[in-house]
Amino acid sequence: MGGMSPLLRRKEKKRPEDRMVTLIGKPGCHLCDDAQEVIEKVCAETGARWEKKDISQDEELYRLHWEQIPVVLVDGEQHTFWRVNPERLRRALGG
């Protein structure tokens, strides 16, 4: 596999319990509350961990994401924003 393009190599599949979902939002945001409900449910089903970050407490997160909240990351990479589709999140987590 030495000469194969990195784009063509398969990534090692992580187990759901080794995955981290990050919800980036702010207090008083109804879309953030909706996203959290979906994330809590899917993570409970799959065993994935999740965390919540508040853009009003982090200048860099605010600069990057203020127009898109809620933003959902899976293992540090953007998965979605505004609305969270539970089936799509479940697939991304391998559940």
N, CA, C and O atoms as a Tinker XYZ file with bonds, in Angstrom:
   380  protein
     1  N      0.802000   -1.193000    0.000000    73     2
     2  CA     0.000000    0.000000    0.000000    64     1     3
     3  C      0.846000    1.260000    0.000000    63     2     4     5
     4  O      0.297000    2.361000    0.003000    81     3
     5  N      2.136000    1.135000   -0.004000    73     3     6
     6  CA     3.015000    2.280000    0.081000    64     5     7
     7  C      2.751000    3.340000   -0.971000    63     6     8     9
     8  O      2.844000    4.530000   -0.671000    81     7
     9  N      2.419000    2.939000   -2.224000    73     7    10
    10  CA     2.231000    3.904000   -3.284000    64     9    11
    11  C      0.795000    4.373000   -3.451000    63    10    12    13
    12  O      0.520000    5.242000   -4.278000    81    11
    13  N     -0.114000    3.813000   -2.680000    73    11    14
    14  CA    -1.518000    4.168000   -2.830000    64    13    15
    15  C     -1.805000    5.545000   -2.244000    63    14    16    17
    16  O     -1.289000    5.911000   -1.188000    81    15
    17  N     -2.624000    6.284000   -2.940000    73    15    18
    18  CA    -3.021000    7.606000   -2.477000    64    17    19
    19  C     -3.702000    7.497000   -1.114000    63    18    20    21
    20  O     -4.478000    6.569000   -0.890000    81    19
    21  N     -3.424000    8.437000   -0.191000    73    19    22
    22  CA    -4.085000    8.419000    1.116000    64    21    23
    23  C     -5.604000    8.520000    0.994000    63    22    24    25
    24  O     -6.328000    8.050000    1.871000    81    23
    25  N     -6.090000    9.129000   -0.090000    73    23    26
    26  CA    -7.535000    9.250000   -0.284000    64    25    27
    27  C     -8.194000    7.906000   -0.573000    63    26    28    29
    28  O     -9.382000    7.722000   -0.310000    81    27
    29  N     -7.414000    6.965000   -1.120000    73    27    30
    30  CA    -7.966000    5.668000   -1.472000    64    29    31
    31  C     -7.832000    4.638000   -0.358000    63    30    32    33
    32  O     -8.481000    3.593000   -0.400000    81    31
    33  N     -7.010000    4.919000    0.623000    73    31    34
    34  CA    -6.835000    3.989000    1.741000    64    33    35
    35  C     -8.042000    4.052000    2.664000    63    34    36    37
    36  O     -8.622000    5.115000    2.885000    81    35
    37  N     -8.401000    2.917000    3.186000    73    35    38
    38  CA    -9.502000    2.880000    4.149000    64    37    39
    39  C     -9.003000    3.321000    5.506000    63    38    40    41
    40  O     -7.925000    2.931000    5.954000    81    39
    41  N     -9.803000    4.134000    6.144000    73    39    42
    42  CA    -9.469000    4.527000    7.505000    64    41    43
    43  C     -9.873000    3.402000    8.435000    63    42    44    45
    44  O    -10.848000    2.693000    8.186000    81    43
    45  N     -9.122000    3.245000    9.502000    73    43    46
    46  CA    -9.475000    2.252000   10.494000    64    45    47
    47  C    -10.797000    2.675000   11.126000    63    46    48    49
    48  O    -10.941000    3.811000   11.577000    81    47
    49  N    -11.740000    1.774000   11.157000    73    47    50
    50  CA   -13.060000    2.095000   11.677000    64    49    51
    51  C    -13.028000    2.118000   13.202000    63    50    52    53
    52  O    -12.605000    1.158000   13.846000    81    51
    53  N    -13.483000    3.232000   13.761000    73    51    54
    54  CA   -13.529000    3.365000   15.218000    64    53    55
    55  C    -14.831000    2.771000   15.744000    63    54    56    57
    56  O    -15.865000    2.794000   15.077000    81    55
    57  N    -14.747000    2.247000   16.941000    73    55    58
    58  CA   -15.951000    1.760000   17.607000    64    57    59
    59  C    -16.735000    2.964000   18.115000    63    58    60    61
    60  O    -16.127000    3.977000   18.461000    81    59
    61  N    -18.063000    2.891000   18.170000    73    59    62
    62  CA   -18.846000    4.035000   18.637000    64    61    63
    63  C    -18.393000    4.561000   20.000000    63    62    64    65
    64  O    -18.397000    5.771000   20.225000    81    63
    65  N    -18.003000    3.667000   20.909000    73    63    66
    66  CA   -17.592000    4.116000   22.246000    64    65    67
    67  C    -16.262000    4.861000   22.244000    63    66    68    69
    68  O    -15.883000    5.468000   23.246000    81    67
    69  N    -15.549000    4.815000   21.111000    73    67    70
    70  CA   -14.301000    5.559000   20.969000    64    69    71
    71  C    -14.509000    6.902000   20.265000    63    70    72    73
    72  O    -13.548000    7.633000   20.026000    81    71
    73  N    -15.752000    7.224000   19.935000    73    71    74
    74  CA   -16.071000    8.440000   19.206000    64    73    75
    75  C    -16.484000    9.548000   20.176000    63    74    76    77
    76  O    -16.997000    9.281000   21.263000    81    75
    77  N    -16.250000   10.799000   19.762000    73    75    78
    78  CA   -16.645000   11.961000   20.565000    64    77    79
    79  C    -17.489000   12.895000   19.702000    63    78    80    81
    80  O    -17.063000   13.331000   18.632000    81    79
    81  N    -18.676000   13.189000   20.180000    73    79    82
    82  CA   -19.568000   14.144000   19.525000    64    81    83
    83  C    -19.494000   15.441000   20.324000    63    82    84    85
    84  O    -19.612000   15.428000   21.549000    81    83
    85  N    -19.301000   16.551000   19.635000    73    83    86
    86  CA   -19.242000   17.858000   20.280000    64    85    87
    87  C    -20.368000   18.719000   19.741000    63    86    88    89
    88  O    -20.517000   18.892000   18.532000    81    87
    89  N    -21.155000   19.255000   20.660000    73    87    90
    90  CA   -22.224000   20.191000   20.320000    64    89    91
    91  C    -21.730000   21.593000   20.643000    63    90    92    93
    92  O    -21.411000   21.895000   21.793000    81    91
    93  N    -21.668000   22.446000   19.631000    73    91    94
    94  CA   -21.260000   23.835000   19.828000    64    93    95
    95  C    -22.512000   24.694000   19.689000    63    94    96    97
    96  O    -23.158000   24.710000   18.642000    81    95
    97  N    -22.840000   25.400000   20.750000    73    95    98
    98  CA   -24.051000   26.212000   20.756000    64    97    99
    99  C    -23.946000   27.331000   21.758000    63    98   100   101
   100  O    -22.856000   27.758000   22.137000    81    99
   101  N    -25.118000   27.803000   22.186000    73    99   102
   102  CA   -25.161000   28.858000   23.202000    64   101   103
   103  C    -26.466000   28.741000   23.976000    63   102   104   105
   104  O    -27.439000   28.177000   23.477000    81   103
   105  N    -26.488000   29.273000   25.198000    73   103   106
   106  CA   -27.707000   29.240000   25.997000    64   105   107
   107  C    -28.838000   30.019000   25.314000    63   106   108   109
   108  O    -28.599000   31.033000   24.659000    81   107
   109  N    -30.057000   29.533000   25.476000    73   107   110
   110  CA   -31.221000   30.219000   24.925000    64   109   111
   111  C    -31.478000   29.939000   23.456000    63   110   112   113
   112  O    -32.346000   30.571000   22.853000    81   111
   113  N    -30.753000   29.019000   22.874000    73   111   114
   114  CA   -30.886000   28.679000   21.456000    64   113   115
   115  C    -31.773000   27.431000   21.340000    63   114   116   117
   116  O    -31.366000   26.338000   21.733000    81   115
   117  N    -32.986000   27.602000   20.796000    73   115   118
   118  CA   -33.897000   26.445000   20.722000    64   117   119
   119  C    -33.377000   25.361000   19.773000    63   118   120   121
   120  O    -33.617000   24.178000   20.013000    81   119
   121  N    -32.677000   25.734000   18.710000    73   119   122
   122  CA   -32.097000   24.723000   17.826000    64   121   123
   123  C    -31.004000   23.929000   18.541000    63   122   124   125
   124  O    -30.826000   22.735000   18.297000    81   123
   125  N    -30.276000   24.609000   19.424000    73   123   126
   126  CA   -29.235000   23.931000   20.213000    64   125   127
   127  C    -29.865000   22.914000   21.152000    63   126   128   129
   128  O    -29.354000   21.807000   21.319000    81   127
   129  N    -30.988000   23.301000   21.769000    73   127   130
   130  CA   -31.707000   22.386000   22.661000    64   129   131
   131  C    -32.200000   21.163000   21.881000    63   130   132   133
   132  O    -32.091000   20.032000   22.355000    81   131
   133  N    -32.739000   21.399000   20.691000    73   131   134
   134  CA   -33.210000   20.293000   19.851000    64   133   135
   135  C    -32.045000   19.368000   19.474000    63   134   136   137
   136  O    -32.170000   18.145000   19.531000    81   135
   137  N    -30.919000   19.966000   19.091000    73   135   138
   138  CA   -29.744000   19.181000   18.718000    64   137   139
   139  C    -29.255000   18.349000   19.893000    63   138   140   141
   140  O    -28.875000   17.190000   19.722000    81   139
   141  N    -29.263000   18.932000   21.082000    73   139   142
   142  CA   -28.800000   18.207000   22.255000    64   141   143
   143  C    -29.670000   16.990000   22.525000    63   142   144   145
   144  O    -29.156000   15.933000   22.889000    81   143
   145  N    -30.971000   17.123000   22.354000    73   143   146
   146  CA   -31.863000   15.973000   22.558000    64   145   147
   147  C    -31.495000   14.820000   21.625000    63   146   148   149
   148  O    -31.426000   13.667000   22.051000    81   147
   149  N    -31.257000   15.139000   20.346000    73   147   150
   150  CA   -30.893000   14.110000   19.370000    64   149   151
   151  C    -29.546000   13.491000   19.736000    63   150   152   153
   152  O    -29.394000   12.270000   19.720000    81   151
   153  N    -28.582000   14.327000   20.062000    73   151   154
   154  CA   -27.235000   13.840000   20.396000    64   153   155
   155  C    -27.270000   12.946000   21.628000    63   154   156   157
   156  O    -26.663000   11.875000   21.637000    81   155
   157  N    -27.979000   13.380000   22.670000    73   155   158
   158  CA   -28.073000   12.561000   23.885000    64   157   159
   159  C    -28.657000   11.191000   23.574000    63   158   160   161
   160  O    -28.147000   10.175000   24.046000    81   159
   161  N    -29.727000   11.158000   22.779000    73   159   162
   162  CA   -30.387000    9.897000   22.462000    64   161   163
   163  C    -29.475000    8.983000   21.641000    63   162   164   165
   164  O    -29.306000    7.809000   21.971000    81   163
   165  N    -28.885000    9.528000   20.568000    73   163   166
   166  CA   -28.042000    8.707000   19.693000    64   165   167
   167  C    -26.794000    8.231000   20.434000    63   166   168   169
   168  O    -26.383000    7.082000   20.274000    81   167
   169  N    -26.195000    9.091000   21.233000    73   167   170
   170  CA   -25.004000    8.677000   21.983000    64   169   171
   171  C    -25.342000    7.626000   23.032000    63   170   172   173
   172  O    -24.547000    6.717000   23.272000    81   171
   173  N    -26.500000    7.736000   23.655000    73   171   174
   174  CA   -26.917000    6.718000   24.622000    64   173   175
   175  C    -27.116000    5.367000   23.925000    63   174   176   177
   176  O    -26.776000    4.321000   24.477000    81   175
   177  N    -27.662000    5.401000   22.724000    73   175   178
   178  CA   -27.896000    4.168000   21.962000    64   177   179
   179  C    -26.590000    3.533000   21.483000    63   178   180   181
   180  O    -26.441000    2.312000   21.513000    81   179
   181  N    -25.648000    4.366000   21.042000    73   179   182
   182  CA   -24.431000    3.842000   20.420000    64   181   183
   183  C    -23.274000    3.671000   21.395000    63   182   184   185
   184  O    -22.334000    2.927000   21.114000    81   183
   185  N    -23.330000    4.347000   22.534000    73   183   186
   186  CA   -22.227000    4.297000   23.488000    64   185   187
   187  C    -21.175000    5.362000   23.253000    63   186   188   189
   188  O    -20.153000    5.393000   23.939000    81   187
   189  N    -21.422000    6.252000   22.270000    73   187   190
   190  CA   -20.468000    7.335000   22.001000    64   189   191
   191  C    -20.532000    8.366000   23.124000    63   190   192   193
   192  O    -21.551000    8.514000   23.798000    81   191
   193  N    -19.428000    9.068000   23.307000    73   191   194
   194  CA   -19.380000   10.137000   24.304000    64   193   195
   195  C    -19.763000   11.444000   23.622000    63   194   196   197
   196  O    -19.653000   11.580000   22.403000    81   195
   197  N    -20.219000   12.415000   24.436000    73   195   198
   198  CA   -20.522000   13.718000   23.862000    64   197   199
   199  C    -20.197000   14.805000   24.868000    63   198   200   201
   200  O    -20.141000   14.576000   26.077000    81   199
   201  N    -19.983000   16.002000   24.326000    73   199   202
   202  CA   -19.687000   17.168000   25.150000    64   201   203
   203  C    -20.380000   18.371000   24.539000    63   202   204   205
   204  O    -20.777000   18.360000   23.373000    81   203
   205  N    -20.516000   19.405000   25.349000    73   203   206
   206  CA   -21.177000   20.625000   24.914000    64   205   207
   207  C    -20.228000   21.795000   25.113000    63   206   208   209
   208  O    -19.612000   21.925000   26.171000    81   207
   209  N    -20.106000   22.657000   24.092000    73   207   210
   210  CA   -19.269000   23.843000   24.191000    64   209   211
   211  C    -20.118000   25.075000   23.884000    63   210   212   213
   212  O    -20.953000   25.065000   22.979000    81   211
   213  N    -19.887000   26.131000   24.655000    73   211   214
   214  CA   -20.665000   27.362000   24.579000    64   213   215
   215  C    -19.863000   28.431000   23.835000    63   214   216   217
   216  O    -18.794000   28.837000   24.292000    81   215
   217  N    -20.382000   28.892000   22.678000    73   215   218
   218  CA   -19.637000   29.887000   21.907000    64   217   219
   219  C    -19.524000   31.222000   22.631000    63   218   220   221
   220  O    -18.630000   32.015000   22.336000    81   219
   221  N    -20.423000   31.472000   23.573000    73   219   222
   222  CA   -20.351000   32.749000   24.293000    64   221   223
   223  C    -19.215000   32.747000   25.318000    63   222   224   225
   224  O    -18.894000   33.791000   25.887000    81   223
   225  N    -18.608000   31.588000   25.555000    73   223   226
   226  CA   -17.501000   31.465000   26.496000    64   225   227
   227  C    -16.158000   31.233000   25.802000    63   226   228   229
   228  O    -15.129000   31.091000   26.464000    81   227
   229  N    -16.171000   31.195000   24.470000    73   227   230
   230  CA   -14.953000   30.873000   23.726000    64   229   231
   231  C    -14.891000   31.744000   22.468000    63   230   232   233
   232  O    -15.658000   31.539000   21.526000    81   231
   233  N    -13.990000   32.699000   22.460000    73   231   234
   234  CA   -13.871000   33.653000   21.362000    64   233   235
   235  C    -13.600000   32.983000   20.018000    63   234   236   237
   236  O    -14.166000   33.385000   19.001000    81   235
   237  N    -12.745000   31.972000   20.004000    73   235   238
   238  CA   -12.403000   31.286000   18.764000    64   237   239
   239  C    -13.601000   30.510000   18.211000    63   238   240   241
   240  O    -13.877000   30.562000   17.012000    81   239
   241  N    -14.309000   29.793000   19.083000    73   239   242
   242  CA   -15.513000   29.080000   18.632000    64   241   243
   243  C    -16.548000   30.058000   18.095000    63   242   244   245
   244  O    -17.201000   29.786000   17.087000    81   243
   245  N    -16.698000   31.194000   18.766000    73   243   246
   246  CA   -17.640000   32.209000   18.312000    64   245   247
   247  C    -17.259000   32.687000   16.910000    63   246   248   249
   248  O    -18.107000   32.758000   16.021000    81   247
   249  N    -15.997000   33.009000   16.720000    73   247   250
   250  CA   -15.521000   33.501000   15.433000    64   249   251
   251  C    -15.773000   32.475000   14.317000    63   250   252   253
   252  O    -16.164000   32.841000   13.209000    81   251
   253  N    -15.551000   31.218000   14.611000    73   251   254
   254  CA   -15.683000   30.165000   13.608000    64   253   255
   255  C    -17.127000   29.763000   13.305000    63   254   256   257
   256  O    -17.453000   29.434000   12.164000    81   255
   257  N    -17.994000   29.789000   14.323000    73   255   258
   258  CA   -19.287000   29.125000   14.172000    64   257   259
   259  C    -20.525000   29.965000   14.463000    63   258   260   261
   260  O    -21.630000   29.426000   14.413000    81   259
   261  N    -20.400000   31.260000   14.764000    73   259   262
   262  CA   -21.563000   32.015000   15.233000    64   261   263
   263  C    -22.731000   32.011000   14.267000    63   262   264   265
   264  O    -23.875000   32.105000   14.711000    81   263
   265  N    -22.497000   31.906000   12.976000    73   263   266
   266  CA   -23.588000   31.916000   12.001000    64   265   267
   267  C    -24.241000   30.556000   11.814000    63   266   268   269
   268  O    -25.306000   30.472000   11.203000    81   267
   269  N    -23.638000   29.499000   12.318000    73   267   270
   270  CA   -24.113000   28.150000   12.031000    64   269   271
   271  C    -24.677000   27.405000   13.229000    63   270   272   273
   272  O    -25.151000   26.282000   13.063000    81   271
   273  N    -24.649000   27.972000   14.423000    73   271   274
   274  CA   -25.015000   27.170000   15.585000    64   273   275
   275  C    -26.456000   26.668000   15.502000    63   274   276   277
   276  O    -27.330000   27.354000   14.971000    81   275
   277  N    -26.690000   25.492000   16.020000    73   275   278
   278  CA   -25.714000   24.596000   16.611000    64   277   279
   279  C    -24.858000   23.910000   15.542000    63   278   280   281
   280  O    -25.321000   23.611000   14.441000    81   279
   281  N    -23.629000   23.681000   15.896000    73   279   282
   282  CA   -22.690000   22.939000   15.047000    64   281   283
   283  C    -22.366000   21.642000   15.777000    63   282   284   285
   284  O    -22.143000   21.637000   16.988000    81   283
   285  N    -22.343000   20.557000   15.039000    73   283   286
   286  CA   -22.018000   19.254000   15.616000    64   285   287
   287  C    -20.747000   18.740000   14.969000    63   286   288   289
   288  O    -20.635000   18.671000   13.745000    81   287
   289  N    -19.792000   18.382000   15.811000    73   287   290
   290  CA   -18.542000   17.787000   15.356000    64   289   291
   291  C    -18.539000   16.311000   15.759000    63   290   292   293
   292  O    -19.084000   15.945000   16.800000    81   291
   293  N    -17.936000   15.484000   14.943000    73   291   294
   294  CA   -17.678000   14.090000   15.301000    64   293   295
   295  C    -16.167000   13.920000   15.226000    63   294   296   297
   296  O    -15.560000   14.073000   14.167000    81   295
   297  N    -15.582000   13.605000   16.359000    73   295   298
   298  CA   -14.123000   13.469000   16.468000    64   297   299
   299  C    -13.401000   14.712000   15.940000    63   298   300   301
   300  O    -12.372000   14.610000   15.272000    81   299
   301  N    -13.952000   15.870000   16.247000    73   299   302
   302  CA   -13.307000   17.132000   15.904000    64   301   303
   303  C    -13.559000   17.646000   14.502000    63   302   304   305
   304  O    -13.100000   18.734000   14.156000    81   303
   305  N    -14.278000   16.891000   13.686000    73   303   306
   306  CA   -14.575000   17.317000   12.318000    64   305   307
   307  C    -16.053000   17.645000   12.206000    63   306   308   309
   308  O    -16.899000   16.939000   12.756000    81   307
   309  N    -16.364000   18.734000   11.483000    73   307   310
   310  CA   -17.758000   19.151000   11.377000    64   309   311
   311  C    -18.596000   18.078000   10.715000    63   310   312   313
   312  O    -18.271000   17.583000    9.636000    81   311
   313  N    -19.684000   17.729000   11.386000    73   311   314
   314  CA   -20.629000   16.729000   10.891000    64   313   315
   315  C    -21.838000   17.422000   10.275000    63   314   316   317
   316  O    -22.286000   17.056000    9.189000    81   315
   317  N    -22.364000   18.428000   10.978000    73   315   318
   318  CA   -23.555000   19.135000   10.516000    64   317   319
   319  C    -23.708000   20.442000   11.270000    63   318   320   321
   320  O    -22.944000   20.737000   12.188000    81   319
   321  N    -24.698000   21.217000   10.877000    73   319   322
   322  CA   -25.060000   22.418000   11.620000    64   321   323
   323  C    -26.562000   22.640000   11.476000    63   322   324   325
   324  O    -27.204000   22.070000   10.594000    81   323
   325  N    -27.107000   23.465000   12.343000    73   323   326
   326  CA   -28.523000   23.819000   12.463000    64   325   327
   327  C    -29.395000   22.655000   12.923000    63   326   328   329
   328  O    -29.912000   22.693000   14.039000    81   327
   329  N    -29.570000   21.654000   12.123000    73   327   330
   330  CA   -30.433000   20.522000   12.498000    64   329   331
   331  C    -29.627000   19.222000   12.445000    63   330   332   333
   332  O    -28.786000   19.027000   11.568000    81   331
   333  N    -29.907000   18.343000   13.406000    73   331   334
   334  CA   -29.186000   17.075000   13.488000    64   333   335
   335  C    -30.126000   15.945000   13.074000    63   334   336   337
   336  O    -31.186000   15.753000   13.670000    81   335
   337  N    -29.729000   15.213000   12.062000    73   335   338
   338  CA   -30.497000   14.058000   11.617000    64   337   339
   339  C    -30.013000   12.846000   12.412000    63   338   340   341
   340  O    -28.848000   12.463000   12.299000    81   339
   341  N    -30.892000   12.235000   13.216000    73   339   342
   342  CA   -30.442000   11.128000   14.075000    64   341   343
   343  C    -29.884000    9.936000   13.300000    63   342   344   345
   344  O    -28.904000    9.330000   13.733000    81   343
   345  N    -30.491000    9.588000   12.159000    73   343   346
   346  CA   -30.001000    8.446000   11.391000    64   345   347
   347  C    -28.610000    8.724000   10.820000    63   346   348   349
   348  O    -27.746000    7.848000   10.824000    81   347
   349  N    -28.402000    9.938000   10.334000    73   347   350
   350  CA   -27.096000   10.309000    9.780000    64   349   351
   351  C    -26.035000   10.315000   10.861000    63   350   352   353
   352  O    -24.916000    9.858000   10.626000    81   351
   353  N    -26.363000   10.827000   12.048000    73   351   354
   354  CA   -25.405000   10.831000   13.158000    64   353   355
   355  C    -25.093000    9.399000   13.593000    63   354   356   357
   356  O    -23.938000    9.068000   13.862000    81   355
   357  N    -26.110000    8.563000   13.662000    73   355   358
   358  CA   -25.916000    7.165000   14.046000    64   357   359
   359  C    -24.963000    6.475000   13.066000    63   358   360   361
   360  O    -24.057000    5.752000   13.479000    81   359
   361  N    -25.173000    6.703000   11.765000    73   359   362
   362  CA   -24.278000    6.115000   10.750000    64   361   363
   363  C    -22.855000    6.630000   10.909000    63   362   364   365
   364  O    -21.897000    5.864000   10.807000    81   363
   365  N    -22.719000    7.931000   11.162000    73   363   366
   366  CA   -21.376000    8.511000   11.319000    64   365   367
   367  C    -20.643000    7.906000   12.507000    63   366   368   369
   368  O    -19.417000    7.799000   12.499000    81   367
   369  N    -21.395000    7.512000   13.525000    73   367   370
   370  CA   -20.797000    6.919000   14.719000    64   369   371
   371  C    -20.593000    5.419000   14.577000    63   370   372   373
   372  O    -19.993000    4.786000   15.446000    81   371
   373  N    -21.090000    4.852000   13.488000    73   371   374
   374  CA   -20.916000    3.410000   13.258000    64   373   375
   375  C    -21.929000    2.575000   14.011000    63   374   376   377
   376  O    -21.733000    1.375000   14.202000    81   375
   377  N    -23.014000    3.206000   14.443000    73   375   378
   378  CA   -24.025000    2.489000   15.231000    64   377   379
   379  C    -25.210000    2.056000   14.415000    63   378   380
   380  O    -26.136000    1.444000   14.947000    81   379
